[in-house]
Amino acid sequence: MKNKFTNIKERVVQIAESQSISKERFFHSIGMTSANFRGKAKETPLNSNAIVNIITKYPEVDLHWLLLGESKNTSGNYAAEPAAEYKGAKNSQKDKDEIIRMLKAQVKDLKADKADLKKLLGLAQSKK
């Protein structure tokens, strides 16, 4: 059985070359060095942290292409597919209302904390 993951580092190098920053800076941004992409090291697997960093910091990268070398997208090797809503994340209105309620409570608490900090630092102006 052919290992489809053998050229993943070559695809990462292609991504690095397409960026408007140096390869060294790109590799650093994904938590690696250029040495990981040369010689025998190029034949080793890409760690999962690097994959997470790539898809987080470079969302235009087609994850399917990165992992398998096959693009589901017709517009290029690693252009992002159109954003699709995650089907498992259907929140009910009740869930959304609860999230809004929690966020409003957090904002209220943060405002109170801000006022308390201003008082402690002597920044609050007394109203006369």
C-alpha positions in Angstrom: 0.0 0.0 0.0 1.4 3.4 -1.0 2.0 5.9 1.8 0.2 9.1 0.8 1.9 11.0 3.6 5.4 10.7 2.2 5.3 14.0 0.3 3.5 16.2 2.9 6.7 18.1 3.7 7.2 18.9 0.0 3.7 20.4 0.0 4.5 22.4 3.1 7.6 23.8 1.3 5.2 24.7 -1.6 3.0 26.6 0.8 6.1 28.3 2.3 7.2 29.4 -1.2 3.8 30.9 -1.9 3.8 33.2 1.1 4.9 36.8 1.1 7.4 36.0 3.9 10.7 34.1 3.9 10.7 30.3 4.2 12.6 30.6 7.5 9.9 32.9 8.9 7.1 30.6 7.6 8.8 27.5 9.1 9.2 29.4 12.4 5.5 30.4 12.3 4.5 26.7 12.2 6.9 25.8 15.0 9.6 24.2 12.9 12.9 25.0 11.2 14.1 24.6 7.6 16.2 21.7 8.7 13.0 19.6 9.1 12.5 19.9 5.3 15.9 18.9 4.1 17.8 15.6 3.7 16.7 12.6 5.7 14.5 14.8 7.9 12.3 15.5 4.8 11.3 11.8 4.8 10.0 11.9 8.4 6.3 12.6 9.2 5.1 16.1 9.8 4.1 16.5 13.5 0.4 17.3 14.3 1.3 20.6 16.0 2.7 21.8 12.7 -0.4 20.8 10.8 -2.6 22.6 13.4 -0.4 25.7 13.1 -0.6 25.6 9.3 -4.4 25.4 9.1 -4.8 27.9 11.9 -2.3 30.6 10.6 -2.9 29.9 6.9 -6.6 29.1 6.6 -6.4 29.4 2.8 -4.5 26.1 2.7 -6.7 23.1 1.6 -6.3 20.6 4.4 -7.2 17.7 2.1 -4.5 18.7 -0.3 -2.0 19.2 2.5 -2.6 15.7 3.9 -3.2 13.7 0.8 -1.8 15.7 -2.1 -5.2 15.7 -3.8 -7.3 18.8 -4.1 -11.0 18.8 -4.0 -10.9 22.3 -5.2 -10.6 23.1 -8.9 -9.0 26.5 -8.5 -5.5 25.4 -7.5 -3.4 23.0 -5.4 -4.1 24.4 -2.0 -6.6 27.2 -2.4 -9.2 27.1 0.3 -12.5 25.5 -0.4 -15.5 27.8 0.1 -16.3 28.2 3.7 -19.0 25.8 4.8 -20.8 25.9 8.0 -19.9 23.0 10.3 -22.9 20.7 10.1 -22.5 19.4 13.7 -22.6 22.9 15.1 -26.3 23.7 14.7 -27.1 25.7 17.8 -30.7 26.0 18.8 -32.1 29.5 19.6 -32.1 28.5 23.2 -28.3 27.8 23.0 -27.7 31.1 21.3 -29.7 33.0 23.9 -27.8 31.3 26.7 -24.5 32.3 25.0 -25.7 35.9 24.7 -26.8 36.0 28.3 -23.4 34.7 29.5 -21.5 37.2 27.3 -23.6 40.1 28.6 -22.9 39.0 32.2 -19.2 38.9 31.4 -19.3 42.4 29.9 -21.0 43.6 33.1 -18.4 42.0 35.3 -15.6 43.4 33.2 -17.0 46.9 33.4 -17.3 46.6 37.2 -13.7 45.3 37.4 -12.5 48.2 35.2 -14.2 50.7 37.6 -12.7 49.0 40.6 -9.2 49.1 39.1 -9.6 52.8 38.2 -10.5 53.5 41.9 -7.5 51.5 43.1 -5.2 53.3 40.8 -6.7 56.7 41.7 -7.8 57.3 38.1 -11.5 57.5 38.9 -12.8 61.1 38.9 -15.2 61.8 41.7 -18.5 63.2 40.5 -19.5 66.5 42.3 
